[in-house]
Amino acid sequence: MEDVLASSLTNRSNKQIRTEISMAVMKNQMDQQEAQAAALVKMIQNTSLDGTGRLVNRTA
């Protein structure tokens, strides 16, 4: 009986650890994607729209 209980607790602990690792990896990926999106938005905002290479005031 003790072996079954110990095995059950170990399996539960292993599943919890795998879940925590998966969540940490997912959060890291989301953080990277957020940083990439911010860089892309910044690049787009700093790009001219008229093809001349000059910045255009798009807020006017």
N, C-alpha and C positions, 0 to 999 in steps of 0.2 A: 504494500500500500504506500509506503514512504517513497519507494522508487517511482511509482506512478505519479505521485504528487510532485516530487522533485523534477521529474521529466516534464510534467505539464508546466510548471513554473519556469523552467529553462526555456521551453518552446515559446511561451508567452513573452519572456524577456527578449529572446532573439527576434521575435516579430516586432516588438516595440522598438528595438534598436534599428532594425531595417527600415521601419517607418520613419523614425527620426532622421536617419541618414538620407532617405529619399526626399523628405521635406527640406532638409538643408541644401541638397543639390538643386532642388526645384527653386528654392528661394534665391540661390546663387545665380541660376540661369535667368530668373526674372529680373534680378538686379542688373545683370549684364545687358539684357535686352532693353531695359529702361535707359541705361547709359548710352547704348547705341542709338536709341530713338532720339534722345536729347541731342546727341551729336549730329544726327541727320537733320533734325529741325533747325539747329544752328547753322548747318551748312546751307540749307535751303534759304534761310532768311538772309544769308550773306551772299547769295547768288543774284546776279543781275537777270532781269527778265527780258531785256531787249536785245540780247545777243552781242552787245558791244563790249562786254567785260566791265563796264562801269556799273556801279551800284545805283539802283533806282529807288527813289523814295516812294515806297508803296503805301505809306500812311497818308500821303497828301491827297 
